[in-house]
């Protein structure tokens, strides 16, 4: 089993080093870990999510070698997309030999859902639909990526009494996203970090997975979105069973931008 979404201190919002993450992954019995540190051009606020990727590789390649006999370390990136940063993002993706490129939406109309202001004056359906529209923009317009990140990001900071993102409430948008992903040979992650607390007002809707599978989708990975060691592989056993219940027999990780299937 691979954790396909983790952040080291190269991401300004993370507190764990690559070595600490590897040691924790080994203790948990993982086969591999993907470091997907942030690349977010023109991110508003005080956080800087731009990385010197020459240094990134110079630091992480020795880590990969150090743990090679115990853990497969994947040097990867999470690219936060906004419509006006496509060109700059594509240039970085193509310039470096990433194992894996995870494409995510962290901002909607220049607003960060981390801030409650995004939800003000919006119904739950309006807020979530606009986020899914941004995701659809990514899968339609970003040329070079492997998997789509966290559908559930939009629920993390919402104030609605029931925060769950349901397929039935957004079936048209989900189907558009799924068909585009499948046509382009890409998939998406089940981001367990969103559901780390097991809060009953924010459960994962298995119908999202079932519909993707029904349409012919096969590429799904598990990612914890860990920014600290005790969040690595959060609830992986539970969500591995959710994937089995939805009809999946394999998860996927990427090496040299090529999918490798791992039996559940």
C-alpha positions, 0 to 999 in steps of 0.5 A: 500500500502506498500513501500517494499524498504527503507533504514535507517541510518543503511545503510551508504548511507542513511540520515533518521532514522527509526522513521522519515521514519515511520512518513513520511509513515504514513503521506503518508497514507501507510499501511506498510514499509519495512526497507531493509538496505544493506548487501553487502559483499566485496563492493569496495571503502570507503562505508561499507555496513555491518551491526551488525544485532543483533543491527539492530533488537534490534533497529528496533523491538521497532520501530515496536512496537511503530507504530504497531497501525498505520503502519506495520513495516517489518524488512528486508534486501537488499542483494547485491550479487556477485558470490564470496559472496554467502556463507557469504550472505546465512549464514546471511539470514538464521541466522536472522528472516527477514520479507523479503529478497530482492536480488540485483546486485549492482556490475558487474565484481567488477565494480560499475555502479555508476562510469562511468567507467563501461560504458566506451567502452560498447554499451548500449546493452552490458552494460545492458546485462551484468547486466542482466546476473548478475541478472540471476546468482542471481536467479539461485544460491541464495537459500534463497530470496523472491524478486529480486531488481531493474532491472533499477539500471543499467540505473541510472548512464548511459550516453546513450542518451536513457537510457531506459531498454527495454524488446525487447532489452533483451528478451532472458535474461528477459525470462530466469530470469522470468521463473526462478523466476516463477519456484521458486515462487519468483518475483521482485520489480518495483523500483520507485526510478529509475524513480523518476525524470520522465526523458524522457530518462529513462522511465519504459517499461511496456512490462517487466511487461506484459511479466512476467505476460504472463509467469504466474508471479504474485509476484510484489511489489513497492519499492521506494529505499528511502534513505531520507524521501521525497523519500518514496513512490515516484510516487507510484500512477503512478506506481500502474496504470502502474501495473494495465495496465499490468494486475496486480490486486495485489501487494505483501509484505512479513511477516515472509518470506510469501507473503501477497497480497494487492489489487491495 
